[in-house]
Amino acid sequence: MIALTGLKKSVVAMAHLPPLPGSPLYDRAGGMARIQDLICRDIEALQEGGVDAIMFGNEGDRPYLLKSTPESLAAMAVCVAQILPTLRVPFGVNYLWDPVATVALAHATGARFAREVFTGVYDSDMGLWQPDAAAALRLRANLGSETKLLFNINAEFAAPLGQRDTTAKARSVVFSSLADAICVSGPMTGETGDVSTLAAVKRAVGDVPVFANTGVNRDNITDIFRHADGVVVGTHLKRDGVTWNAVDPERVKRFMDVVAGLR
């Protein structure tokens, strides 16, 4: 297990940032102060509920971009930096959908880990999607960063142009792209992936940690933890299970109670 939480089965909870400056849904009236207030409430609920780690993501920046903008990347860095004094658990970052920006953000904020789609070519809602793992890992090396990189190998909101199955891609990115961990996703945020695929990926990559990346909930966590080293969970912890709602403290507690029983 990589040094994310020190636990054998890790729960990484998402802190979904509201729309940032430059995004079509940005709340100009509320401004950065409103964003900070909302995310601080979510962070407190997640920590009080007992999650193992937190990952900041600019989920609200719809329609998503394949390259970061200066204003949103700067705003996200400010948000994370202002929250750092309140964090009691390890944290990571993910700037959707730019792996180079994600590595830069992770280094600037001191994140222990970062997640992105680093490899592949996709037909996506954002257009032709071709991330650059080499640029991202070279930036990490040039910065002297020790941030661990979680490779999301079956991109959400997209379909791969190639014919390789998920297991083959997982084995390949560990060999060719130096993935520290593998994330296995469903078709989009909040939707569950195939547990059999998760199991096959874990068998394929051996000691490399594998995370279930979307659609994790109280009903499927038992099956998922039979195969995965950890999970990333966001939507299930929100009020009424809606991605755009605030974190629900009771849902966090109930989920972590199940996890405690499995451990």
N, C-alpha and C positions, 0 to 999 in steps of 0.2 A: 504494500500500500504506500502511495506517495505521501509526503508529509503535508497533508491538507488539514487534518484534524487530530491525528494521532489515534483514531478509532478504526477498527476493522471494517465496520459498515458505516459510511459517512452520509449524513443528511446535509446537503447544501441547499439552503433556501434562497429563492430569488427575491431581491429587492428591486422591483420594477419601477424605474424612474418615470414620472409623468413626462409628457412631451417637453422637450428642451427647446431653447431659443433656436429659431430657424425652421422648426418643424411646423407643418400646417396647423396642428392642433395645440400649439403652444398657447398657454394662458397669459396673454400680455398684461392683463389687469393684475393678476396675482403675482406674476414675475417669478424670479428665482426664490424669493422668500416663501411663496406658496409651495413650490417644488420641495424646498428644504423641509417645510413643516410636514408635508405628507409623507415624505420618505422617512423622516425621523420617527413618526408614529409607527410605520411599518417595521422599522428596525427594532424598536422597543418591543413590539408584540412578538416578533420572531425570537428575540433573545430571551424574553421572559418565558416563551414556550419551550425553550430548550434545544433549538436547532444547533447543529455542530459547526456550521459555517454559513456565511452569507455571500451571495454573488450579486453585484450591482449590474443591471442591464438597462439599456435605453429602450425598453420595450414600447414606450409610448411614442417613439419617433416614426410614426407611420405617415405616408408610405416609406418603407425602409430603403436605405441607401446601400450601395455596395462600396462606397468610399466615404470616409468621414468628412464632415464640414468643420472648419475651424471653430465656429461658434458653438456647435453642439458638443464637440470633443472638449473644448475648454470648459463649458458649463458642467459637463459630467465630471471632469476632474475636480472642479470646485465643490460640487455636491459631495463627492466621496471624501475629499480632504476635510470638509467641515464636519462630517459625521465621524471621522476617525477617533476623536477623543471619547466617543460614547460606545465604541465597539468593544465587546468582551470576547469575541470569537474571531477566528481567522476569516479573511475575506478574499474574494476574487472579483474580477471585472469581465465584462463582455460588451464591446461596442459593436452593435449590429450594423452591417455584416462586414466589418473591415478588420482582418487579422493584424495588419501592421499597426493600425491605430489602437487596437486592443493591447498589443504588446507595449506600445509607448505609454498608454494609460496605466497599465499595470506597473510599469517601472516608476512612473511619476508619483503614483499613490502608495507604492510599497505593497501592492497586492501579492499574496502568496501564490495565487493561481489565476489563470485566465482561460476562458473558453471561446472558441470560434470555429467556423468552418475554414480550415486551413488548406484543404486539398480538393481536387476534383474539378469538373466542369458541369454546369447545371443549366437546365431550362427553368427559369424561376419567375416568380411574380415581379422581380426587380429587373428582369431582362437576362441576357447571357451572363452567367456568374462564373468567374474564373479566378478564385483566390490564389494568392502567391505565398505558399508556405516558406519557400526559400528566403524571401524578403523578410518575412516575420521572424524567422529563426536567426537570420543574420543580424537583424536589429537587436534581438535579445542578446546575442553574443557580443555585439559591439558596445552595448550598454553595460555589459558585465552583470546582467540581470540573472537572478536565480528563480524567477517566476516559472512555475510549472504550467505547461500548456495542455489543455484538455481539447482533443480534436473531436469535433462533432462530424461524424463521417457519413451521415445520411441527412443532408440538409433539409430543414423545414421550408415549406412554401416553394418547393422545387423538386425536380426530377433529374437524376443524373443522365448525361448524354451517353455515357458508356454502358457496357453490358456486365461489368463485374458485379458480383453480389456483395453484400455488406461485409460478409466474413472475409472475402478476398481483399477488399479495400482496407479492412482493419489490419490484417496481417501486413499488407504492403506499406501502410503509412507508418507503422512501427519501425519497419526496416528502412524505408527510404526518407522519411520525414521526421524521424526522431520524436514521435509522439510520446509524451509523458503519461497520458491516459487517453482512453477512448470513450466518447459519449455516443450512445445509440438513441436515436430520436424516433418519434412518430411523425406523421405527415405535417403537423403544425403545432404551435404552442398549445399545451393543455391536452393533446391527444396522445393516447397510449401507443407505444410501439409494440412490436411482436416479441413476446417473451422468448419464444424459440430462437429468434434472431439474436437476442441478447445472450442467450446461453451459448449459441454457436460462436459468437464473437469472443466470449470469454475463453472458450476452449481453444480458439485460434491464437490468441495473444498471450496466453499463459500468465506470467507474473505481472504483466502490464494491467493496471487498474482499469476497470470498465464501469461506467456509470449509465444508469437509465436516465435519460435526459428530458423526457416529456411525459405527461399523462400519469405521473405517479400519484397514487392516492391510498387511502386506508384499506380499500378493498383488494388492491393488487400488490401491496408492498411485501407481503409474505412470499408470494411467488417470485417477485423481482429479486428479493434479497437471497433467494436460493442460488442466484447466478451472479448478481452484480456486487461489486465492491462498494458501491455508493449510489446515491440518487441525487438528482437535481429536481427540486419541487417548487412550483410557484403557484399556478392556478388553483390547485386543490386547497391551498392555505388561505385563499381569498374569501371574502364574504360571499356566500351563495355559490362558491366555486366559479366565480366570474373573473377572468384575468384582470379586468380594469378596475375592479373594486379594491378597497383597502384590505390589508391582512386582517383576518379574523382570529383573535387570540384563542378562542375556544377551539377552532379547527386546528390550529397549530398544536395546542395541548393534546387533543385527541389523537392526532397523527403521531406525535412523539411518544405518547403512551403506548401505542401499538409497537413502535420501533423499540422502545425500552423492553417490551416483552419478548421481542425477537432476539435481542442481544443477550 
